[in-house]
Amino acid sequence: MESKKHHYVPVCYLKQFSYDNDYLLHVFDKITGKQFIKNAGDILYGTSFYRLSDSFLGNQQDCTLNNLSIEKDFFAESIESDYLMVLDWIRNETDTRYNNKYFYFGLTDESKWIIAKLIIIQYLRTPAIRHKVLCEVQDVEEKMVRLFKQGLSHELKKPEMVNLPVVSVNDEVATHATMTFMDERQINSIADHLSKCYWHFYYSSKEELYTSDHPVNIIHRCEDVVEQNWGLTDYGAEIMVPLNPKLLLSIYDYRYYNMYSSTDGLFEEAFKDHIGYANACQYAFSQRFLVDKLGGFEIAKKMKAIDENKTD
């Protein structure tokens, strides 16, 4: 039977935040303000979210493609198996470094590149990015169709041709995939950039870090920057992602944060303010749901109260 739960945040990642070391998660809904418990397999998914349509497959010459080529062949059997190995390795290395008072998380450029690639794909696979991609495609498509109809009307000398109905034949799933997380050249280029950046790891022994339905956050320090590669390679960008409840990774743009050139790979205890800021960013960038291993959601509740006061 075909699985219709396609997780845009993988279960292997969510399990890192489970409070029972299995599947159960403390979840906060920032729209309703309610808190509840969910199985990691029953949240942060879209129904058939990565399923290629029959009509799309019917127009393809590649006979190896099927409805679940993205969900199963690309994500489940390739990306997510690698992601699980990296996450488990990082968690074990984190505890070792903390217990032995190591102050650097030594990573080769190759290791950084592999981790960066997984982070990039996680960022690009979400509903928020799909919506952005489809809006941009629709905008370009509408302009091209309008120019086409105007040209046809002028050539045939039939003004009514400007009202000719034109239906889009784009497959939303395929468009999202080919323009983002399955564009190997783009992914590799972004990974090349991020592997040159300065990486800092911030450790929370109390496991206080949140994650969310949009776990990779991009903080821009410069105004009026032209977005490049969905913001991932923007000048002055800081990319923050909680790798587990204990460990926050911040990737600093090497062109802007030259003060960190001598501390690449730094591994240090996270201050309370740093944890609060990271959790506040998770709240701000999330579409709806947040996950906290401890189930306290202190920052989320405060920010929810602020949002409600603004609307009163």
C-alpha positions in Angstrom: 0.0 0.0 0.0 1.4 3.4 -1.0 2.3 5.6 1.9 0.7 9.1 1.6 2.5 10.7 4.5 5.4 12.5 2.9 7.5 14.2 5.6 9.1 17.5 4.6 10.9 17.3 8.0 12.2 13.8 8.2 11.2 11.5 11.0 14.9 10.6 11.6 15.5 14.3 12.4 12.4 14.7 14.5 13.3 11.6 16.6 16.4 13.5 17.8 13.9 15.7 19.7 11.8 12.9 21.1 11.4 13.1 24.9 11.1 9.3 25.3 14.0 8.4 23.0 11.6 6.9 20.6 8.9 8.7 18.6 6.8 10.9 21.0 7.2 14.7 20.6 6.0 17.7 22.6 4.4 20.0 20.0 3.3 23.6 20.1 0.8 25.1 17.6 1.6 28.8 17.3 -1.6 29.5 15.5 -3.9 28.1 18.2 -1.5 28.4 21.1 -2.2 24.7 22.1 0.3 22.2 23.2 0.0 18.4 22.7 1.9 15.2 22.1 2.4 13.6 18.7 4.1 10.7 17.2 7.0 11.8 15.0 5.5 9.9 12.1 2.2 11.8 12.4 3.3 15.4 12.1 5.2 17.7 9.6 4.1 15.9 6.5 2.0 16.6 3.5 -0.5 14.1 2.0 1.3 12.8 -1.1 3.4 15.9 -1.0 6.2 14.6 -3.2 4.0 12.3 -5.4 4.5 12.8 -9.1 1.3 12.9 -11.0 0.3 10.3 -13.6 -0.1 13.1 -16.2 3.5 14.2 -15.6 4.9 10.7 -15.8 3.0 10.1 -19.0 4.9 12.9 -20.7 8.4 11.7 -19.6 10.7 9.6 -21.7 12.5 8.2 -18.6 10.7 4.9 -17.9 12.5 4.5 -14.5 10.4 7.3 -13.0 7.4 6.5 -10.9 4.9 8.3 -8.7 7.2 7.9 -5.7 10.6 8.5 -7.3 11.1 11.6 -5.2 9.6 10.4 -1.9 11.1 6.9 -1.9 14.0 6.7 -4.3 15.5 10.2 -3.6 14.5 11.0 0.0 13.9 7.8 1.9 16.6 5.6 0.3 19.2 8.2 -0.3 19.1 11.5 1.5 17.4 10.5 4.7 19.6 7.4 5.2 22.7 9.7 4.9 21.0 12.3 7.2 20.4 9.7 9.9 24.1 8.6 9.9 25.3 12.2 10.1 22.9 13.1 12.9 23.8 10.1 15.0 27.5 10.7 14.4 27.2 14.4 15.4 25.2 13.5 18.5 27.9 11.0 19.7 30.7 13.4 18.8 29.0 16.2 20.6 28.8 14.3 23.9 32.4 13.1 23.6 33.7 16.6 23.0 31.7 18.1 25.8 32.7 15.4 28.3 36.4 15.8 27.3 36.3 19.6 27.3 37.2 19.9 23.6 36.6 23.4 22.3 36.6 22.7 18.5 34.4 20.4 16.4 37.1 19.5 13.9 35.5 19.0 10.5 37.3 18.6 7.2 36.1 20.6 4.2 34.7 17.4 2.8 32.7 16.7 6.0 31.4 20.3 6.0 30.3 19.9 2.4 28.4 16.7 3.1 26.6 18.2 6.1 25.9 21.4 4.2 24.3 19.5 1.4 21.9 17.8 3.7 21.0 21.1 5.4 20.5 22.8 2.0 18.1 20.0 0.9 16.2 20.2 4.2 15.8 24.0 3.7 14.6 23.6 0.1 12.2 20.7 0.6 9.6 22.5 2.7 6.1 23.8 1.8 7.2 27.4 2.3 9.9 27.1 -0.4 7.5 25.2 -2.7 5.0 28.1 -2.3 7.8 30.6 -3.1 8.9 28.6 -6.1 5.4 28.2 -7.6 4.6 31.9 -7.1 7.8 32.9 -9.0 7.0 30.4 -11.7 3.4 31.6 -12.0 4.5 35.2 -12.2 6.9 34.5 -15.1 4.4 32.2 -16.8 1.7 34.8 -16.7 4.0 37.4 -18.2 5.0 35.0 -21.0 1.4 34.0 -21.7 0.3 37.7 -21.8 3.1 38.5 -24.3 2.2 35.5 -26.4 -1.5 36.4 -26.6 -0.7 40.0 -27.4 1.7 38.9 -30.2 -0.8 36.4 -31.5 -3.6 39.0 -31.5 -1.4 41.5 -33.4 -0.2 39.0 -35.9 -3.7 37.6 -36.7 -5.3 41.0 -36.3 -7.9 39.5 -33.9 -8.1 41.6 -30.7 -10.2 38.8 -29.0 -7.1 36.6 -28.9 -5.9 38.4 -25.8 -8.7 36.7 -24.0 -7.7 33.2 -25.2 -7.8 30.8 -22.1 -4.4 29.2 -21.5 -4.1 26.4 -18.9 -0.8 25.7 -17.1 0.6 22.2 -17.6 3.2 22.5 -14.9 3.4 19.7 -12.3 3.8 21.5 -8.9 5.8 18.6 -7.4 8.2 18.3 -10.3 8.6 22.0 -10.6 9.5 22.4 -6.9 11.9 19.4 -7.1 13.7 20.3 -10.3 14.1 24.0 -9.4 15.5 23.4 -5.9 16.5 20.2 -4.0 17.0 18.0 -7.1 19.0 20.7 -9.0 22.4 19.0 -8.4 24.4 21.8 -9.9 22.8 24.4 -7.7 23.0 22.2 -4.6 26.7 21.5 -5.1 27.4 25.2 -5.7 25.7 26.2 -2.5 27.5 23.4 -0.6 30.8 24.7 -2.0 30.0 28.1 -0.6 28.9 26.9 2.8 31.9 24.7 3.3 34.1 27.8 3.0 32.0 29.6 5.7 32.8 29.7 9.4 30.9 27.1 11.5 30.2 27.5 15.2 28.6 24.8 17.4 26.7 25.9 20.5 26.0 23.2 23.1 23.1 23.1 25.5 23.6 20.4 28.2 20.0 20.9 29.3 18.6 20.1 25.8 16.7 23.3 25.5 16.8 23.9 21.8 13.5 23.9 19.7 13.0 22.7 16.2 10.0 23.4 13.9 8.3 22.8 10.6 11.0 25.1 9.1 14.1 24.1 11.0 16.8 25.9 8.9 16.7 29.6 9.6 18.5 32.3 7.6 19.3 35.5 9.5 20.3 38.5 7.3 22.6 41.0 8.8 22.8 43.3 5.7 20.0 45.3 4.2 19.3 45.6 0.5 21.0 42.3 -0.4 19.9 40.7 -3.6 18.8 37.2 -2.7 21.0 34.4 -4.2 20.2 30.7 -4.1 17.1 31.1 -2.0 19.0 33.2 0.5 21.5 30.5 1.4 24.5 32.3 -0.1 23.5 35.9 0.6 26.2 38.3 1.7 26.1 38.6 5.5 23.8 35.6 6.0 23.9 33.4 9.2 22.3 30.0 8.8 21.1 28.5 12.0 19.9 24.9 12.5 19.4 22.9 15.7 20.9 19.5 14.9 19.4 18.1 18.1 18.1 19.5 21.4 21.7 19.9 22.6 23.5 21.3 19.6 22.9 24.4 17.5 24.9 25.0 14.3 25.5 28.5 13.1 27.1 28.9 9.7 28.5 32.4 9.1 29.1 33.9 5.7 32.9 34.1 5.3 32.8 37.3 3.3 31.1 39.2 6.1 32.1 37.5 9.3 35.8 37.7 8.9 36.1 38.1 12.7 35.3 34.3 12.9 38.1 33.2 10.5 40.2 32.0 13.4 37.4 30.2 15.2 36.0 28.0 12.5 34.7 24.8 14.1 34.4 26.4 17.5 32.5 24.2 20.0 31.3 26.0 23.2 28.6 26.1 25.8 25.5 28.1 24.6 24.5 31.0 26.8 20.9 31.4 27.9 20.4 34.4 25.6 21.8 32.5 22.7 19.4 29.6 23.3 16.5 32.1 23.7 17.4 33.8 20.4 17.7 30.5 18.5 14.3 29.4 19.9 12.8 32.7 19.0 14.0 32.4 15.5 12.4 28.9 15.2 9.1 30.5 16.3 9.4 33.3 13.9 10.4 31.2 10.9 8.0 28.3 11.5 4.8 28.0 9.6 2.9 26.6 12.5 4.4 23.8 14.6 7.3 23.8 17.0 8.9 20.9 18.9 10.6 21.1 22.3 12.0 18.0 23.9 11.4 19.4 27.4 7.8 20.5 26.5 8.1 23.9 28.2 7.9 26.1 25.2 8.7 29.2 27.3 9.9 31.3 24.5 7.1 30.2 22.1 4.5 31.1 24.7 5.9 34.5 25.3 6.1 35.2 21.6 2.6 33.9 21.1 1.4 36.3 23.8 3.2 39.2 22.1 1.6 38.3 18.7 -1.9 38.3 20.4 -1.3 41.6 22.0 -0.4 43.1 18.6 -3.8 42.0 17.2 -5.9 43.3 20.1 
